[in-house]
Amino acid sequence: MQSLIRVGIIGGGENSAVGKVHLTALRMDTRFEIGPCFFSHLEEENKKSHFLYSLPWKEHPSNIDYWLKSNEHLLDLVILLTPSTQHANQIQKIINNRISFVTEKPVGCSLNEINDICNHLENHKNINARFIHNYSGYPMYREMVLRLNKKEIGRIHHVKAQMPSDGFAREMITGKPQIWRQTDPEIPMIMLDLGTHLHHLVTMAIGHSSGKVRARMHQLINKMGVIDNVEIWEERSDNIKVSYWMSKAHLGIKNGLCLEFYGEKGGFVWNQMDPDHLIKYDLESNKLKINRGSINSEAAYRDRFKAGHPTGFVDAFSYFYSDLADDFISRNNGLKGSFWIKTIDDAFKGIKFLSAAKESYINDQWINL
């Protein structure tokens, strides 16, 4: 019987936007044992979160350094779920304690932060460092990737990736977001929130390439003074043109994640709002709707129940965690790891891409990648 991977969690407490889904996903496929956690620097919030998640309460640590030092021998992996602006500093603390980790996006908020993390990892090469990319857990997204890898629609020439929402458009009703989302760091927070996902989903499907990037950014609707709408155009050296759109300013859209890939022999479209279908266009411009019951066994490997019972966001999240477990065990045994889990270098490339897009906007010109 395979040993469970012992994980500890920093952040993600009862008031967290992401904490509950992480805890649920971790538990769904029983690959992990949840050990010591530090859900909040506030003792009462930390205690409430332990009770909420049905975890034993022991004590409240004075700080993250003390918690890491006290528990490093009990943990195989730390999951970092704190606000984005705290990630770089806390990741370096985790690395210094020689613990492997997986972090919510973004890994860092600037090129300087990414460079600091890289330098720390260079001195601790045995650490497994990963980042959350839960959207790539959807079976139909994976089916699309496998078909693209087989050149089913020929040479790709154009990709469209979008993730619009109404998160800031309803500010008068829902109130302001978390404090750390009310200001923009060096790279606008909307790009760190949404652009990191989009860049990962595109590059997992077609790989990385050099090229150049151009962007425009707007404050369309929010009263906080932050960027809430971004468009990015990428011209890659492999002759693939990519357009990205991310927004929190468009009413009527909760999460409009949609990916379109167009090639010389056809096209693929996958939309998260219809997660169990993949649209394929052929040379005659016919439209074929591929359903989850007819996909590759590798794409369907994590399915818990038969097609006709829709895949959900939490399912995709837990598929990511099960793949992470496979990857962690495989790499610790000196093997290749999981195809579906990318190293933290991919996250670094994403931040560099978004930083170049911000530079393009500031200088109103194309920036080479």
Order of alpha helices (4+ residues) and beta strands (2+ residues): beta-alpha-beta-alpha-alpha-beta-alpha-beta-alpha-beta-alpha-beta-alpha-alpha-beta-beta-beta-beta-beta-beta-beta-alpha-alpha-alpha-beta
